[in-house]
Amino acid sequence: VRLVESGGGLVQPGGSLRLSCAASGFTFSSYHMNWYRLAPGKERELVATITSAGGSTNYADSVKGRFTISRDNAKSMVYLQMSSLKPEDMAVYYCNAHVWGRAAWGQGTQVTVSS
């Protein structure tokens, strides 16, 4: 199982970023996918979840209305569109799936929100 995130970077408050996660090594379309984030001094937070077919999504209250999770099962990709970014969104963002009873994680991508 391999998950590779990309798309992080530096953005000003109010700006937007689109994170991507490329999955391989498992039947992507069979698994729910998650985005987590980890900020210094804070606990890991589940940001968004999407079901295997993409028919249902859930978001943390802190990002609801600003972030959108989506997936392309044909490409084995999951995305996180982030808008109206705030300084408190600054964190390392991780793609996650529970495959064969184990949690799989990518290496993370840093999102920095600063003027």
The 8 nearest C-alpha neighbors of each residue, nearest first, counted from 0:
[[1, 24, 23, 25, 2, 103, 22, 98],
 [0, 2, 23, 22, 24, 3, 105, 103],
 [1, 3, 105, 22, 21, 104, 20, 4],
 [4, 2, 21, 105, 20, 106, 1, 22],
 [5, 3, 20, 19, 107, 108, 105, 21],
 [6, 4, 19, 18, 7, 108, 20, 3],
 [5, 7, 18, 17, 19, 8, 108, 4],
 [8, 6, 110, 109, 108, 5, 18, 16],
 [9, 7, 110, 111, 109, 10, 6, 108],
 [8, 10, 111, 112, 110, 11, 113, 7],
 [11, 9, 112, 14, 111, 113, 8, 12],
 [10, 12, 114, 113, 112, 14, 13, 9],
 [13, 11, 85, 84, 14, 112, 113, 86],
 [12, 14, 83, 84, 11, 85, 15, 82],
 [13, 15, 83, 12, 11, 84, 10, 82],
 [16, 14, 82, 81, 84, 83, 13, 17],
 [17, 15, 81, 80, 18, 82, 14, 7],
 [16, 18, 80, 79, 81, 6, 19, 78],
 [17, 19, 6, 79, 78, 5, 7, 80],
 [18, 20, 78, 5, 4, 77, 6, 79],
 [21, 19, 4, 77, 3, 76, 78, 94],
 [20, 22, 76, 3, 2, 75, 4, 19],
 [23, 21, 2, 75, 1, 76, 20, 3],
 [24, 22, 1, 25, 0, 2, 21, 75],
 [23, 25, 0, 1, 22, 26, 27, 2],
 [24, 26, 27, 23, 0, 98, 22, 1],
 [27, 25, 28, 29, 24, 30, 23, 75],
 [26, 28, 29, 25, 75, 30, 72, 22],
 [27, 29, 72, 51, 26, 30, 52, 75],
 [30, 28, 51, 27, 26, 31, 52, 25],
 [31, 29, 51, 28, 27, 32, 50, 96],
 [30, 32, 50, 51, 49, 96, 33, 29],
 [31, 33, 96, 49, 48, 95, 30, 50],
 [34, 32, 48, 95, 47, 94, 96, 35],
 [33, 35, 94, 47, 46, 93, 95, 45],
 [36, 34, 45, 93, 46, 44, 92, 94],
 [35, 37, 92, 44, 91, 43, 90, 93],
 [36, 38, 43, 91, 90, 44, 42, 92],
 [37, 39, 90, 41, 40, 91, 36, 89],
 [40, 38, 41, 37, 90, 42, 91, 89],
 [39, 41, 38, 42, 37, 43, 90, 89],
 [42, 40, 38, 39, 43, 37, 44, 90],
 [41, 43, 44, 37, 40, 38, 39, 36],
 [42, 44, 37, 36, 41, 35, 45, 38],
 [43, 45, 36, 35, 46, 42, 37, 59],
 [44, 46, 35, 47, 34, 59, 36, 43],
 [45, 47, 59, 35, 34, 58, 44, 36],
 [48, 46, 58, 34, 57, 33, 45, 59],
 [49, 47, 33, 57, 56, 32, 34, 58],
 [50, 48, 56, 32, 31, 53, 55, 33],
 [49, 51, 31, 53, 55, 52, 54, 56],
 [50, 52, 31, 30, 29, 28, 53, 49],
 [53, 51, 54, 50, 28, 29, 72, 55],
 [54, 52, 50, 51, 55, 49, 70, 69],
 [53, 55, 52, 50, 56, 49, 51, 69],
 [54, 56, 50, 53, 49, 57, 52, 48],
 [55, 57, 49, 48, 50, 58, 54, 47],
 [58, 56, 48, 47, 49, 55, 59, 46],
 [59, 57, 47, 63, 46, 60, 62, 48],
 [58, 60, 46, 61, 62, 63, 47, 45],
 [59, 61, 63, 62, 58, 46, 64, 57],
 [60, 62, 59, 63, 58, 46, 65, 88],
 [63, 61, 65, 60, 59, 66, 64, 58],
 [64, 62, 60, 65, 58, 61, 59, 66],
 [63, 65, 66, 62, 67, 60, 58, 82],
 [64, 66, 82, 62, 63, 83, 81, 67],
 [67, 65, 81, 80, 62, 64, 82, 63],
 [68, 66, 80, 79, 69, 81, 65, 64],
 [69, 67, 79, 78, 80, 47, 49, 66],
 [70, 68, 78, 77, 67, 79, 53, 49],
 [69, 71, 77, 76, 78, 72, 53, 68],
 [70, 72, 76, 73, 74, 75, 77, 69],
 [71, 73, 75, 74, 28, 70, 76, 27],
 [72, 74, 71, 75, 76, 28, 27, 70],
 [73, 75, 72, 76, 71, 21, 70, 22],
 [76, 74, 72, 22, 73, 27, 71, 21],
 [77, 75, 21, 71, 74, 20, 70, 22],
 [76, 78, 70, 20, 69, 19, 71, 21],
 [79, 77, 19, 69, 18, 68, 70, 20],
 [78, 80, 68, 18, 17, 67, 81, 19],
 [79, 81, 17, 67, 66, 16, 68, 18],
 [82, 80, 66, 16, 15, 17, 65, 79],
 [83, 81, 15, 65, 84, 14, 66, 80],
 [84, 82, 13, 14, 65, 15, 85, 12],
 [83, 85, 13, 82, 12, 14, 15, 88],
 [84, 86, 12, 87, 88, 112, 13, 83],
 [87, 85, 112, 88, 89, 113, 12, 84],
 [86, 88, 85, 89, 112, 90, 84, 38],
 [89, 87, 85, 86, 90, 84, 112, 110],
 [88, 90, 111, 110, 87, 112, 86, 38],
 [91, 89, 38, 37, 110, 36, 109, 92],
 [90, 92, 109, 37, 108, 36, 107, 110],
 [93, 91, 36, 107, 108, 35, 90, 109],
 [94, 92, 107, 35, 34, 36, 105, 95],
 [93, 95, 34, 105, 33, 104, 20, 35],
 [96, 94, 104, 33, 103, 32, 34, 93],
 [95, 97, 32, 103, 102, 98, 33, 31],
 [98, 96, 102, 101, 103, 100, 99, 95],
 [97, 99, 101, 100, 96, 102, 103, 30],
 [100, 98, 101, 97, 102, 25, 103, 96],
 [101, 99, 98, 97, 102, 103, 96, 30],
 [102, 100, 97, 98, 99, 103, 96, 104],
 [101, 103, 97, 96, 98, 104, 95, 100],
 [102, 104, 96, 95, 97, 101, 98, 0],
 [105, 103, 95, 94, 2, 102, 93, 106],
 [104, 106, 2, 3, 107, 94, 93, 4],
 [105, 107, 3, 104, 4, 93, 108, 2],
 [108, 106, 93, 92, 105, 91, 4, 109],
 [107, 109, 7, 92, 91, 5, 4, 110],
 [110, 108, 91, 7, 90, 8, 92, 111],
 [109, 111, 7, 8, 89, 90, 91, 9],
 [110, 112, 9, 89, 8, 10, 113, 109],
 [113, 111, 86, 10, 11, 89, 12, 9],
 [112, 114, 11, 12, 86, 111, 10, 9],
 [113, 11, 12, 112, 10, 86, 9, 111]]
